[in-house]
Amino acid sequence: MYKSRKTVAKYLDKTLADSEKAALEDLLFSYKGILYPAALCNLETFRVLDSFEARSDDMILAGYAKNGTNWLHQVLNDLEITAAKYTKEEINERMNITNELFVFLCPEFGDPEKFKRMKELPFRRIIVTHLFPQVLPKSIFKSKAKILLLVRNPKDTAVSYFHFHNNMPTLPSFSSWDEYFAAFMHGKICRGSYFDYLVEWNKHVDDENVMVITYEELKENQIIGLKKIADFFGFSLNEEEIQTVAEKSSFEAMKENSFKTHGTFGKILFRKGIVGDWKDHFYEAQSKEMDRKFEECLEETKLGEKMKYRVYCKA
């Protein structure tokens, strides 16, 4: 496991170092009206997304940037490994195969040839993506692979992404919170509009293979959240195993171990991991502007109801 993590960390460190030398105009590129980081994504990869062949047993984790996908990815990995009762040797073998094939299990990352290499992986795959559903490879929906959609209240998402944008060398920074807020509200940031993202995913909340879970409910009671996730993916774990996974994959534990797992990127990736940080950043006018935007886009939707906006986004 450590060897695999070391390989990932080394790659991420090099990517960050290379991005610091890049010209501002070269940091992002546009695909179908949405901006993506050029250091991690490849336009040619996007053009052949539909060559990705999903399997019915794939686990798809979907979430907008800074919704907690890195955290939940670790949770899914630990749940799957624990339920399958893998030995250390089997875990290392899986990691070695992934390393040898140089596969990032994220459709939008890496080179266009990686989809051929992903077909060779002989084990159940956990696919993580920030893509809008209409951009995802069509085979994901055709295969009926189970999709876990992670969402976070938009005010905390905006704040977390603000700090990420300004600390991540692969992304352009903003001179002030006000400048960033205007860009966020109009979708003029990497990954596009969060509200558009939620609106598009709301069209799939009734799909039998889609489950929605919120960042907030996981923070409130991770044990209950993990049980829901385990049931959704068909993992059979007892109370002690669930508790062990919760402790191992807590935000605090992952942040403490972030340098080993993600190198320098870990300091950028794991910041506070709390609910309600938006209250220290939003002006009253900005808070009301986002309230109106949420009401316009999601007030009467099932996804909007699931997010409990009035609980988490009202001062």
Buried (B, 14 or more C-beta within 10 A) or exposed (E): BEEBBBBBBEBBBEBBEEBEEEEEEEBBBEBEEBBBBBBBBBEEBBEBBEBBBBBEEBBBBBBBBBBBBBBBBBBBBBBBBBBEEBEEEEBBBBBEBBBEBEBBBBBBBBEBEBBEBBEEBEBEBBBBBBBBBEBBBEBBBEBEBBBBBBBBBBBBBBBBBBBBBBEBBBBBBBEEBEEBBBBBBEBEBBBBBBBBBBBBBBEBBEBEBBBBBBBBBBBEEBEEBBBBBBEBBEBEBEEEBBBBBBEBBBBEEBBEBBBEBBBBBBEBBBBEBEBBBBEEBBEEEBBEBBBEBBEEBBEEBEBBEBBEBEEBBEE
